[in-house]
Amino acid sequence: VITLANNCPCSARYSLNPLHERCFTFKIKMPADNPIVRHWQTELKVFDQNLVLLKNQLSADAIHDLRVAVKKLRSYLKLWAALFNKKHAKDSFETTNQLFSTLGKHRNIEISKQLLPSFINKNQRVPKPLLVYLHLLQEQVAPYCQQAIQEYDRNILDELTKQLEQETEKLVSQDLENRVKQLILSSF
């Protein structure tokens, strides 16, 4: 949690100086209530639930939810990498990004099919050949999606989770607080 500090002269002027450390106070409980680990684990559950659904059958909702979870996991990974100077953390996430990309092709076709009627005048019907084309295209993409889902190695995320938990356990609250401060101040 980042809050404005009451004891900083900047806060009295309502114009915060981002380079002035006293403008901000940080409250992070460690390690059990580490927000990075907690949010990572929450999105990992969403990812897992949707991966199981997709292993049985492709579903537009499950694809969407899994892709949203991947985006959030990617963000937490970037934050962790920045806080702990893990320059190659994104390399470990590459197969998950590939799954994201493959499922994105299916999702794009699904969205195109949904949006197509909005581009047609009310008095006109959607051209049937175009719908047939999108349907056939989606049928061609589906086996690649199924293959990517079936071959996805979930152990990669388990390894990243273990690394994330181990790194954050090593720190006391004050150390993580200082790293967050440095990261925030360096971004201005």
Contacts in CASP RR format, 6 or more apart in sequence:
PFRMAT RR
TARGET T0000
AUTHOR 0000-0000-0000
METHOD contacts of the structure
MODEL  1
VITLANNCPCSARYSLNPLHERCFTFKIKMPADNPIVRHWQTELKVFDQN
LVLLKNQLSADAIHDLRVAVKKLRSYLKLWAALFNKKHAKDSFETTNQLF
STLGKHRNIEISKQLLPSFINKNQRVPKPLLVYLHLLQEQVAPYCQQAIQ
EYDRNILDELTKQLEQETEKLVSQDLENRVKQLILSSF
1 26 0 8 1.000
1 27 0 8 1.000
1 28 0 8 1.000
2 24 0 8 1.000
2 25 0 8 1.000
2 26 0 8 1.000
2 180 0 8 1.000
2 184 0 8 1.000
3 24 0 8 1.000
3 25 0 8 1.000
3 27 0 8 1.000
4 11 0 8 1.000
4 16 0 8 1.000
4 23 0 8 1.000
4 24 0 8 1.000
4 25 0 8 1.000
5 11 0 8 1.000
5 22 0 8 1.000
5 23 0 8 1.000
5 24 0 8 1.000
5 25 0 8 1.000
7 22 0 8 1.000
8 20 0 8 1.000
8 22 0 8 1.000
8 23 0 8 1.000
10 16 0 8 1.000
10 17 0 8 1.000
10 20 0 8 1.000
10 22 0 8 1.000
10 23 0 8 1.000
11 23 0 8 1.000
16 23 0 8 1.000
17 23 0 8 1.000
18 184 0 8 1.000
18 185 0 8 1.000
18 188 0 8 1.000
19 185 0 8 1.000
19 188 0 8 1.000
21 181 0 8 1.000
21 185 0 8 1.000
24 181 0 8 1.000
24 184 0 8 1.000
26 177 0 8 1.000
26 180 0 8 1.000
26 181 0 8 1.000
28 34 0 8 1.000
28 35 0 8 1.000
28 173 0 8 1.000
28 176 0 8 1.000
28 177 0 8 1.000
28 180 0 8 1.000
29 173 0 8 1.000
30 168 0 8 1.000
30 171 0 8 1.000
30 172 0 8 1.000
30 173 0 8 1.000
30 176 0 8 1.000
31 37 0 8 1.000
31 165 0 8 1.000
31 168 0 8 1.000
31 169 0 8 1.000
31 171 0 8 1.000
34 168 0 8 1.000
34 176 0 8 1.000
36 76 0 8 1.000
36 79 0 8 1.000
36 80 0 8 1.000
36 83 0 8 1.000
36 164 0 8 1.000
36 168 0 8 1.000
37 164 0 8 1.000
37 165 0 8 1.000
37 168 0 8 1.000
39 72 0 8 1.000
39 76 0 8 1.000
40 73 0 8 1.000
40 76 0 8 1.000
40 80 0 8 1.000
40 161 0 8 1.000
40 164 0 8 1.000
41 161 0 8 1.000
43 69 0 8 1.000
43 72 0 8 1.000
43 73 0 8 1.000
43 76 0 8 1.000
44 69 0 8 1.000
44 73 0 8 1.000
44 157 0 8 1.000
44 161 0 8 1.000
46 65 0 8 1.000
46 66 0 8 1.000
46 68 0 8 1.000
46 69 0 8 1.000
47 66 0 8 1.000
47 69 0 8 1.000
47 70 0 8 1.000
47 73 0 8 1.000
47 157 0 8 1.000
48 154 0 8 1.000
49 65 0 8 1.000
50 62 0 8 1.000
50 63 0 8 1.000
50 65 0 8 1.000
50 66 0 8 1.000
50 69 0 8 1.000
51 66 0 8 1.000
51 149 0 8 1.000
51 152 0 8 1.000
51 154 0 8 1.000
53 59 0 8 1.000
53 62 0 8 1.000
54 62 0 8 1.000
54 63 0 8 1.000
54 66 0 8 1.000
54 103 0 8 1.000
54 145 0 8 1.000
54 149 0 8 1.000
55 149 0 8 1.000
55 150 0 8 1.000
58 106 0 8 1.000
58 142 0 8 1.000
58 145 0 8 1.000
58 146 0 8 1.000
60 107 0 8 1.000
60 110 0 8 1.000
63 103 0 8 1.000
63 104 0 8 1.000
63 106 0 8 1.000
63 107 0 8 1.000
63 110 0 8 1.000
63 145 0 8 1.000
64 107 0 8 1.000
66 103 0 8 1.000
67 100 0 8 1.000
67 103 0 8 1.000
67 104 0 8 1.000
67 107 0 8 1.000
70 96 0 8 1.000
70 97 0 8 1.000
70 99 0 8 1.000
70 100 0 8 1.000
71 100 0 8 1.000
73 93 0 8 1.000
73 96 0 8 1.000
73 157 0 8 1.000
74 93 0 8 1.000
74 96 0 8 1.000
74 97 0 8 1.000
76 164 0 8 1.000
77 89 0 8 1.000
77 90 0 8 1.000
77 93 0 8 1.000
77 160 0 8 1.000
77 164 0 8 1.000
78 89 0 8 1.000
78 90 0 8 1.000
80 86 0 8 1.000
80 89 0 8 1.000
80 164 0 8 1.000
80 167 0 8 1.000
80 168 0 8 1.000
81 87 0 8 1.000
81 89 0 8 1.000
81 90 0 8 1.000
82 183 0 8 1.000
83 176 0 8 1.000
83 179 0 8 1.000
83 180 0 8 1.000
83 183 0 8 1.000
84 167 0 8 1.000
84 179 0 8 1.000
86 167 0 8 1.000
89 160 0 8 1.000
92 156 0 8 1.000
92 159 0 8 1.000
92 160 0 8 1.000
93 156 0 8 1.000
93 160 0 8 1.000
95 152 0 8 1.000
95 153 0 8 1.000
95 156 0 8 1.000
96 152 0 8 1.000
96 156 0 8 1.000
96 157 0 8 1.000
98 148 0 8 1.000
99 148 0 8 1.000
99 149 0 8 1.000
99 152 0 8 1.000
102 144 0 8 1.000
102 145 0 8 1.000
102 148 0 8 1.000
103 145 0 8 1.000
103 148 0 8 1.000
103 149 0 8 1.000
105 141 0 8 1.000
105 144 0 8 1.000
105 145 0 8 1.000
106 138 0 8 1.000
106 141 0 8 1.000
106 142 0 8 1.000
106 145 0 8 1.000
109 134 0 8 1.000
109 137 0 8 1.000
109 138 0 8 1.000
109 141 0 8 1.000
110 138 0 8 1.000
112 134 0 8 1.000
113 131 0 8 1.000
113 134 0 8 1.000
113 135 0 8 1.000
113 138 0 8 1.000
116 126 0 8 1.000
116 130 0 8 1.000
116 131 0 8 1.000
116 134 0 8 1.000
117 126 0 8 1.000
120 126 0 8 1.000
168 176 0 8 1.000
171 179 0 8 1.000
END
